[in-house]
Amino acid sequence: MSSVTLSATPKGNGFQATITYANGVGISSAESYPTKAEAISAAAMKLLDMPERLEAFDAADADI
């Protein structure tokens, strides 16, 4: 089963957004956000901007 994790980690005086896929690939934002909620929202928006990554979930599940 495919999965993705959205997280926020401390960076400077804010939080960095991170998207982590089940295969271990992670993408972190260059900028920091004032709150965890804003960082996680930014990660979600970035994920939606990469439809090919979402399509890969369907392809991986079809191979099972």
PyMOL Python script that loads the backbone (N, CA, C, O; Angstrom):
from pymol import cmd

cmd.read_pdbstr("""\
ATOM      1  N   MET A   1       0.840  -1.179   0.000  1.00  0.00           N
ATOM      2  CA  MET A   1       0.000   0.000   0.000  1.00  0.00           C
ATOM      3  C   MET A   1       0.885   1.242   0.000  1.00  0.00           C
ATOM      4  O   MET A   1       1.903   1.286   0.691  1.00  0.00           O
ATOM      5  N   SER A   2       0.502   2.232  -0.762  1.00  0.00           N
ATOM      6  CA  SER A   2       1.250   3.477  -0.858  1.00  0.00           C
ATOM      7  C   SER A   2       0.851   4.413   0.275  1.00  0.00           C
ATOM      8  O   SER A   2      -0.292   4.413   0.733  1.00  0.00           O
ATOM      9  N   SER A   3       1.816   5.207   0.714  1.00  0.00           N
ATOM     10  CA  SER A   3       1.513   6.190   1.754  1.00  0.00           C
ATOM     11  C   SER A   3       2.392   7.415   1.567  1.00  0.00           C
ATOM     12  O   SER A   3       3.438   7.370   0.919  1.00  0.00           O
ATOM     13  N   VAL A   4       1.934   8.505   2.154  1.00  0.00           N
ATOM     14  CA  VAL A   4       2.683   9.757   2.145  1.00  0.00           C
ATOM     15  C   VAL A   4       2.474  10.401   3.512  1.00  0.00           C
ATOM     16  O   VAL A   4       1.383  10.346   4.079  1.00  0.00           O
ATOM     17  N   THR A   5       3.537  11.011   4.030  1.00  0.00           N
ATOM     18  CA  THR A   5       3.462  11.679   5.323  1.00  0.00           C
ATOM     19  C   THR A   5       3.788  13.152   5.124  1.00  0.00           C
ATOM     20  O   THR A   5       4.772  13.501   4.473  1.00  0.00           O
ATOM     21  N   LEU A   6       2.956  14.003   5.689  1.00  0.00           N
ATOM     22  CA  LEU A   6       3.217  15.441   5.693  1.00  0.00           C
ATOM     23  C   LEU A   6       3.633  15.794   7.106  1.00  0.00           C
ATOM     24  O   LEU A   6       2.966  15.415   8.069  1.00  0.00           O
ATOM     25  N   SER A   7       4.741  16.523   7.235  1.00  0.00           N
ATOM     26  CA  SER A   7       5.212  16.856   8.577  1.00  0.00           C
ATOM     27  C   SER A   7       5.815  18.249   8.622  1.00  0.00           C
ATOM     28  O   SER A   7       6.073  18.878   7.595  1.00  0.00           O
ATOM     29  N   ALA A   8       6.031  18.709   9.850  1.00  0.00           N
ATOM     30  CA  ALA A   8       6.651  20.009  10.083  1.00  0.00           C
ATOM     31  C   ALA A   8       7.750  19.813  11.112  1.00  0.00           C
ATOM     32  O   ALA A   8       7.519  19.241  12.178  1.00  0.00           O
ATOM     33  N   THR A   9       8.944  20.289  10.790  1.00  0.00           N
ATOM     34  CA  THR A   9      10.074  20.190  11.711  1.00  0.00           C
ATOM     35  C   THR A   9      10.602  21.591  12.000  1.00  0.00           C
ATOM     36  O   THR A   9      10.526  22.470  11.142  1.00  0.00           O
ATOM     37  N   PRO A  10      11.136  21.805  13.200  1.00  0.00           N
ATOM     38  CA  PRO A  10      11.663  23.136  13.529  1.00  0.00           C
ATOM     39  C   PRO A  10      12.779  23.558  12.566  1.00  0.00           C
ATOM     40  O   PRO A  10      13.651  22.761  12.218  1.00  0.00           O
ATOM     41  N   LYS A  11      12.733  24.809  12.150  1.00  0.00           N
ATOM     42  CA  LYS A  11      13.781  25.389  11.294  1.00  0.00           C
ATOM     43  C   LYS A  11      13.838  26.877  11.607  1.00  0.00           C
ATOM     44  O   LYS A  11      12.868  27.601  11.380  1.00  0.00           O
ATOM     45  N   GLY A  12      14.963  27.328  12.121  1.00  0.00           N
ATOM     46  CA  GLY A  12      15.093  28.741  12.480  1.00  0.00           C
ATOM     47  C   GLY A  12      14.050  29.113  13.517  1.00  0.00           C
ATOM     48  O   GLY A  12      13.923  28.438  14.539  1.00  0.00           O
ATOM     49  N   ASN A  13      13.296  30.186  13.265  1.00  0.00           N
ATOM     50  CA  ASN A  13      12.238  30.537  14.207  1.00  0.00           C
ATOM     51  C   ASN A  13      10.878  30.109  13.681  1.00  0.00           C
ATOM     52  O   ASN A  13       9.868  30.744  13.986  1.00  0.00           O
ATOM     53  N   GLY A  14      10.840  29.049  12.900  1.00  0.00           N
ATOM     54  CA  GLY A  14       9.582  28.536  12.374  1.00  0.00           C
ATOM     55  C   GLY A  14       9.656  27.044  12.148  1.00  0.00           C
ATOM     56  O   GLY A  14      10.340  26.324  12.876  1.00  0.00           O
ATOM     57  N   PHE A  15       8.945  26.586  11.131  1.00  0.00           N
ATOM     58  CA  PHE A  15       8.869  25.163  10.833  1.00  0.00           C
ATOM     59  C   PHE A  15       9.047  24.936   9.342  1.00  0.00           C
ATOM     60  O   PHE A  15       8.606  25.742   8.522  1.00  0.00           O
ATOM     61  N   GLN A  16       9.696  23.833   9.001  1.00  0.00           N
ATOM     62  CA  GLN A  16       9.930  23.460   7.616  1.00  0.00           C
ATOM     63  C   GLN A  16       8.926  22.376   7.229  1.00  0.00           C
ATOM     64  O   GLN A  16       8.702  21.434   7.989  1.00  0.00           O
ATOM     65  N   ALA A  17       8.330  22.509   6.061  1.00  0.00           N
ATOM     66  CA  ALA A  17       7.382  21.533   5.549  1.00  0.00           C
ATOM     67  C   ALA A  17       8.133  20.381   4.897  1.00  0.00           C
ATOM     68  O   ALA A  17       9.122  20.595   4.195  1.00  0.00           O
ATOM     69  N   THR A  18       7.657  19.147   5.133  1.00  0.00           N
ATOM     70  CA  THR A  18       8.280  17.971   4.528  1.00  0.00           C
ATOM     71  C   THR A  18       7.219  16.995   4.057  1.00  0.00           C
ATOM     72  O   THR A  18       6.241  16.729   4.755  1.00  0.00           O
ATOM     73  N   ILE A  19       7.431  16.462   2.851  1.00  0.00           N
ATOM     74  CA  ILE A  19       6.615  15.384   2.300  1.00  0.00           C
ATOM     75  C   ILE A  19       7.513  14.162   2.256  1.00  0.00           C
ATOM     76  O   ILE A  19       8.607  14.223   1.695  1.00  0.00           O
ATOM     77  N   THR A  20       7.072  13.054   2.837  1.00  0.00           N
ATOM     78  CA  THR A  20       7.858  11.820   2.816  1.00  0.00           C
ATOM     79  C   THR A  20       6.993  10.709   2.231  1.00  0.00           C
ATOM     80  O   THR A  20       5.876  10.468   2.687  1.00  0.00           O
ATOM     81  N   TYR A  21       7.530  10.036   1.210  1.00  0.00           N
ATOM     82  CA  TYR A  21       6.828   8.932   0.559  1.00  0.00           C
ATOM     83  C   TYR A  21       7.245   7.610   1.194  1.00  0.00           C
ATOM     84  O   TYR A  21       8.283   7.532   1.851  1.00  0.00           O
ATOM     85  N   ALA A  22       6.431   6.566   0.996  1.00  0.00           N
ATOM     86  CA  ALA A  22       6.674   5.255   1.589  1.00  0.00           C
ATOM     87  C   ALA A  22       8.028   4.675   1.184  1.00  0.00           C
ATOM     88  O   ALA A  22       8.619   3.905   1.940  1.00  0.00           O
ATOM     89  N   ASN A  23       8.522   5.033   0.010  1.00  0.00           N
ATOM     90  CA  ASN A  23       9.807   4.499  -0.446  1.00  0.00           C
ATOM     91  C   ASN A  23      11.002   5.233   0.157  1.00  0.00           C
ATOM     92  O   ASN A  23      12.148   4.946  -0.187  1.00  0.00           O
ATOM     93  N   GLY A  24      10.733   6.184   1.058  1.00  0.00           N
ATOM     94  CA  GLY A  24      11.804   6.896   1.743  1.00  0.00           C
ATOM     95  C   GLY A  24      12.194   8.227   1.136  1.00  0.00           C
ATOM     96  O   GLY A  24      12.968   8.976   1.734  1.00  0.00           O
ATOM     97  N   VAL A  25      11.673   8.537  -0.043  1.00  0.00           N
ATOM     98  CA  VAL A  25      11.970   9.816  -0.682  1.00  0.00           C
ATOM     99  C   VAL A  25      11.276  10.919   0.100  1.00  0.00           C
ATOM    100  O   VAL A  25      10.089  10.824   0.411  1.00  0.00           O
ATOM    101  N   GLY A  26      12.028  11.966   0.414  1.00  0.00           N
ATOM    102  CA  GLY A  26      11.465  13.101   1.134  1.00  0.00           C
ATOM    103  C   GLY A  26      11.764  14.403   0.416  1.00  0.00           C
ATOM    104  O   GLY A  26      12.835  14.576  -0.165  1.00  0.00           O
ATOM    105  N   ILE A  27      10.813  15.310   0.460  1.00  0.00           N
ATOM    106  CA  ILE A  27      10.971  16.624  -0.149  1.00  0.00           C
ATOM    107  C   ILE A  27      10.675  17.659   0.932  1.00  0.00           C
ATOM    108  O   ILE A  27       9.594  17.652   1.522  1.00  0.00           O
ATOM    109  N   SER A  28      11.626  18.540   1.190  1.00  0.00           N
ATOM    110  CA  SER A  28      11.453  19.575   2.209  1.00  0.00           C
ATOM    111  C   SER A  28      11.408  20.952   1.561  1.00  0.00           C
ATOM    112  O   SER A  28      12.018  21.183   0.517  1.00  0.00           O
ATOM    113  N   SER A  29      10.687  21.847   2.187  1.00  0.00           N
ATOM    114  CA  SER A  29      10.585  23.214   1.674  1.00  0.00           C
ATOM    115  C   SER A  29      11.874  23.974   1.967  1.00  0.00           C
ATOM    116  O   SER A  29      12.571  23.683   2.939  1.00  0.00           O
ATOM    117  N   ALA A  30      12.178  24.933   1.131  1.00  0.00           N
ATOM    118  CA  ALA A  30      13.343  25.793   1.355  1.00  0.00           C
ATOM    119  C   ALA A  30      13.014  26.865   2.391  1.00  0.00           C
ATOM    120  O   ALA A  30      13.889  27.328   3.122  1.00  0.00           O
ATOM    121  N   GLU A  31      11.744  27.250   2.441  1.00  0.00           N
ATOM    122  CA  GLU A  31      11.338  28.304   3.361  1.00  0.00           C
ATOM    123  C   GLU A  31      10.805  27.720   4.665  1.00  0.00           C
ATOM    124  O   GLU A  31      10.494  26.532   4.753  1.00  0.00           O
ATOM    125  N   SER A  32      10.708  28.570   5.657  1.00  0.00           N
ATOM    126  CA  SER A  32      10.109  28.144   6.919  1.00  0.00           C
ATOM    127  C   SER A  32       8.804  28.902   7.126  1.00  0.00           C
ATOM    128  O   SER A  32       8.598  29.979   6.569  1.00  0.00           O
ATOM    129  N   TYR A  33       7.937  28.323   7.932  1.00  0.00           N
ATOM    130  CA  TYR A  33       6.607  28.871   8.187  1.00  0.00           C
ATOM    131  C   TYR A  33       6.451  29.126   9.676  1.00  0.00           C
ATOM    132  O   TYR A  33       7.053  28.417  10.482  1.00  0.00           O
ATOM    133  N   PRO A  34       5.661  30.116  10.064  1.00  0.00           N
ATOM    134  CA  PRO A  34       5.551  30.494  11.478  1.00  0.00           C
ATOM    135  C   PRO A  34       4.935  29.411  12.364  1.00  0.00           C
ATOM    136  O   PRO A  34       5.278  29.311  13.542  1.00  0.00           O
ATOM    137  N   THR A  35       4.028  28.599  11.812  1.00  0.00           N
ATOM    138  CA  THR A  35       3.374  27.580  12.631  1.00  0.00           C
ATOM    139  C   THR A  35       3.471  26.209  11.971  1.00  0.00           C
ATOM    140  O   THR A  35       3.718  26.102  10.770  1.00  0.00           O
ATOM    141  N   LYS A  36       3.272  25.162  12.774  1.00  0.00           N
ATOM    142  CA  LYS A  36       3.264  23.798  12.234  1.00  0.00           C
ATOM    143  C   LYS A  36       2.132  23.637  11.219  1.00  0.00           C
ATOM    144  O   LYS A  36       2.308  23.016  10.171  1.00  0.00           O
ATOM    145  N   ALA A  37       0.978  24.201  11.544  1.00  0.00           N
ATOM    146  CA  ALA A  37      -0.182  24.080  10.655  1.00  0.00           C
ATOM    147  C   ALA A  37       0.106  24.680   9.277  1.00  0.00           C
ATOM    148  O   ALA A  37      -0.263  24.098   8.257  1.00  0.00           O
ATOM    149  N   GLU A  38       0.756  25.827   9.246  1.00  0.00           N
ATOM    150  CA  GLU A  38       1.094  26.453   7.960  1.00  0.00           C
ATOM    151  C   GLU A  38       2.100  25.616   7.190  1.00  0.00           C
ATOM    152  O   GLU A  38       2.009  25.513   5.967  1.00  0.00           O
ATOM    153  N   ALA A  39       3.054  25.020   7.884  1.00  0.00           N
ATOM    154  CA  ALA A  39       4.054  24.177   7.226  1.00  0.00           C
ATOM    155  C   ALA A  39       3.403  22.934   6.630  1.00  0.00           C
ATOM    156  O   ALA A  39       3.705  22.554   5.499  1.00  0.00           O
ATOM    157  N   ILE A  40       2.512  22.301   7.386  1.00  0.00           N
ATOM    158  CA  ILE A  40       1.846  21.103   6.879  1.00  0.00           C
ATOM    159  C   ILE A  40       0.920  21.456   5.717  1.00  0.00           C
ATOM    160  O   ILE A  40       0.825  20.698   4.752  1.00  0.00           O
ATOM    161  N   SER A  41       0.248  22.584   5.798  1.00  0.00           N
ATOM    162  CA  SER A  41      -0.593  23.044   4.687  1.00  0.00           C
ATOM    163  C   SER A  41       0.245  23.289   3.445  1.00  0.00           C
ATOM    164  O   SER A  41      -0.172  22.947   2.338  1.00  0.00           O
ATOM    165  N   ALA A  42       1.415  23.874   3.614  1.00  0.00           N
ATOM    166  CA  ALA A  42       2.316  24.119   2.483  1.00  0.00           C
ATOM    167  C   ALA A  42       2.767  22.801   1.864  1.00  0.00           C
ATOM    168  O   ALA A  42       2.866  22.693   0.642  1.00  0.00           O
ATOM    169  N   ALA A  43       3.042  21.798   2.697  1.00  0.00           N
ATOM    170  CA  ALA A  43       3.437  20.482   2.183  1.00  0.00           C
ATOM    171  C   ALA A  43       2.295  19.872   1.375  1.00  0.00           C
ATOM    172  O   ALA A  43       2.527  19.287   0.317  1.00  0.00           O
ATOM    173  N   ALA A  44       1.072  20.005   1.864  1.00  0.00           N
ATOM    174  CA  ALA A  44      -0.091  19.475   1.145  1.00  0.00           C
ATOM    175  C   ALA A  44      -0.256  20.157  -0.209  1.00  0.00           C
ATOM    176  O   ALA A  44      -0.535  19.496  -1.209  1.00  0.00           O
ATOM    177  N   MET A  45      -0.088  21.461  -0.241  1.00  0.00           N
ATOM    178  CA  MET A  45      -0.209  22.195  -1.502  1.00  0.00           C
ATOM    179  C   MET A  45       0.882  21.772  -2.485  1.00  0.00           C
ATOM    180  O   MET A  45       0.627  21.649  -3.683  1.00  0.00           O
ATOM    181  N   LYS A  46       2.090  21.550  -1.983  1.00  0.00           N
ATOM    182  CA  LYS A  46       3.190  21.109  -2.838  1.00  0.00           C
ATOM    183  C   LYS A  46       2.884  19.727  -3.415  1.00  0.00           C
ATOM    184  O   LYS A  46       3.147  19.464  -4.588  1.00  0.00           O
ATOM    185  N   LEU A  47       2.328  18.847  -2.581  1.00  0.00           N
ATOM    186  CA  LEU A  47       1.969  17.511  -3.059  1.00  0.00           C
ATOM    187  C   LEU A  47       0.951  17.604  -4.194  1.00  0.00           C
ATOM    188  O   LEU A  47       1.062  16.890  -5.191  1.00  0.00           O
ATOM    189  N   LEU A  48      -0.029  18.474  -4.044  1.00  0.00           N
ATOM    190  CA  LEU A  48      -1.041  18.641  -5.083  1.00  0.00           C
ATOM    191  C   LEU A  48      -0.457  19.236  -6.361  1.00  0.00           C
ATOM    192  O   LEU A  48      -1.020  19.056  -7.441  1.00  0.00           O
ATOM    193  N   ASP A  49       0.663  19.941  -6.247  1.00  0.00           N
ATOM    194  CA  ASP A  49       1.329  20.513  -7.420  1.00  0.00           C
ATOM    195  C   ASP A  49       2.158  19.485  -8.180  1.00  0.00           C
ATOM    196  O   ASP A  49       2.745  19.799  -9.215  1.00  0.00           O
ATOM    197  N   MET A  50       2.208  18.250  -7.665  1.00  0.00           N
ATOM    198  CA  MET A  50       2.997  17.185  -8.310  1.00  0.00           C
ATOM    199  C   MET A  50       2.078  16.005  -8.639  1.00  0.00           C
ATOM    200  O   MET A  50       2.214  14.938  -8.040  1.00  0.00           O
ATOM    201  N   PRO A  51       1.142  16.179  -9.582  1.00  0.00           N
ATOM    202  CA  PRO A  51       0.179  15.114  -9.878  1.00  0.00           C
ATOM    203  C   PRO A  51       0.827  13.810 -10.327  1.00  0.00           C
ATOM    204  O   PRO A  51       0.259  12.738 -10.120  1.00  0.00           O
ATOM    205  N   GLU A  52       2.010  13.886 -10.942  1.00  0.00           N
ATOM    206  CA  GLU A  52       2.674  12.655 -11.388  1.00  0.00           C
ATOM    207  C   GLU A  52       3.033  11.764 -10.197  1.00  0.00           C
ATOM    208  O   GLU A  52       3.033  10.539 -10.325  1.00  0.00           O
ATOM    209  N   ARG A  53       3.336  12.353  -9.058  1.00  0.00           N
ATOM    210  CA  ARG A  53       3.621  11.573  -7.846  1.00  0.00           C
ATOM    211  C   ARG A  53       2.357  10.874  -7.353  1.00  0.00           C
ATOM    212  O   ARG A  53       2.407   9.719  -6.929  1.00  0.00           O
ATOM    213  N   LEU A  54       1.229  11.573  -7.410  1.00  0.00           N
ATOM    214  CA  LEU A  54      -0.031  10.973  -6.987  1.00  0.00           C
ATOM    215  C   LEU A  54      -0.451   9.858  -7.944  1.00  0.00           C
ATOM    216  O   LEU A  54      -0.972   8.832  -7.507  1.00  0.00           O
ATOM    217  N   GLU A  55      -0.230  10.050  -9.240  1.00  0.00           N
ATOM    218  CA  GLU A  55      -0.559   9.032 -10.231  1.00  0.00           C
ATOM    219  C   GLU A  55       0.289   7.784 -10.027  1.00  0.00           C
ATOM    220  O   GLU A  55      -0.163   6.674 -10.310  1.00  0.00           O
ATOM    221  N   ALA A  56       1.516   7.954  -9.537  1.00  0.00           N
ATOM    222  CA  ALA A  56       2.401   6.819  -9.278  1.00  0.00           C
ATOM    223  C   ALA A  56       1.826   5.915  -8.186  1.00  0.00           C
ATOM    224  O   ALA A  56       2.082   4.711  -8.186  1.00  0.00           O
ATOM    225  N   PHE A  57       1.050   6.484  -7.254  1.00  0.00           N
ATOM    226  CA  PHE A  57       0.400   5.660  -6.223  1.00  0.00           C
ATOM    227  C   PHE A  57      -0.535   4.650  -6.870  1.00  0.00           C
ATOM    228  O   PHE A  57      -0.516   3.468  -6.527  1.00  0.00           O
ATOM    229  N   ASP A  58      -1.356   5.121  -7.814  1.00  0.00           N
ATOM    230  CA  ASP A  58      -2.294   4.227  -8.490  1.00  0.00           C
ATOM    231  C   ASP A  58      -1.555   3.166  -9.283  1.00  0.00           C
ATOM    232  O   ASP A  58      -1.956   2.002  -9.285  1.00  0.00           O
ATOM    233  N   ALA A  59      -0.491   3.547  -9.950  1.00  0.00           N
ATOM    234  CA  ALA A  59       0.273   2.598 -10.746  1.00  0.00           C
ATOM    235  C   ALA A  59       0.903   1.528  -9.853  1.00  0.00           C
ATOM    236  O   ALA A  59       0.907   0.351 -10.212  1.00  0.00           O
ATOM    237  N   ALA A  60       1.432   1.920  -8.701  1.00  0.00           N
ATOM    238  CA  ALA A  60       2.064   0.961  -7.788  1.00  0.00           C
ATOM    239  C   ALA A  60       1.039  -0.009  -7.231  1.00  0.00           C
ATOM    240  O   ALA A  60       1.329  -1.197  -7.085  1.00  0.00           O
ATOM    241  N   ASP A  61      -0.158   0.475  -6.915  1.00  0.00           N
ATOM    242  CA  ASP A  61      -1.203  -0.399  -6.377  1.00  0.00           C
ATOM    243  C   ASP A  61      -1.721  -1.352  -7.450  1.00  0.00           C
ATOM    244  O   ASP A  61      -2.124  -2.470  -7.129  1.00  0.00           O
ATOM    245  N   ALA A  62      -1.719  -0.941  -8.706  1.00  0.00           N
ATOM    246  CA  ALA A  62      -2.199  -1.793  -9.798  1.00  0.00           C
ATOM    247  C   ALA A  62      -1.238  -2.950 -10.053  1.00  0.00           C
ATOM    248  O   ALA A  62      -1.644  -3.995 -10.560  1.00  0.00           O
ATOM    249  N   ASP A  63       0.038  -2.766  -9.701  1.00  0.00           N
ATOM    250  CA  ASP A  63       1.042  -3.814  -9.929  1.00  0.00           C
ATOM    251  C   ASP A  63       0.955  -4.945  -8.907  1.00  0.00           C
ATOM    252  O   ASP A  63       1.571  -5.995  -9.093  1.00  0.00           O
ATOM    253  N   ILE A  64       0.197  -4.741  -7.836  1.00  0.00           N
ATOM    254  CA  ILE A  64       0.137  -5.745  -6.763  1.00  0.00           C
ATOM    255  C   ILE A  64      -0.748  -6.893  -7.153  1.00  0.00           C
ATOM    256  O   ILE A  64      -0.919  -7.832  -6.376  1.00  0.00           O
TER     257      ILE A  64
END
""", "prot")
cmd.dss("prot")
cmd.show_as("cartoon", "prot")
cmd.util.cbc("prot")
cmd.orient("prot")
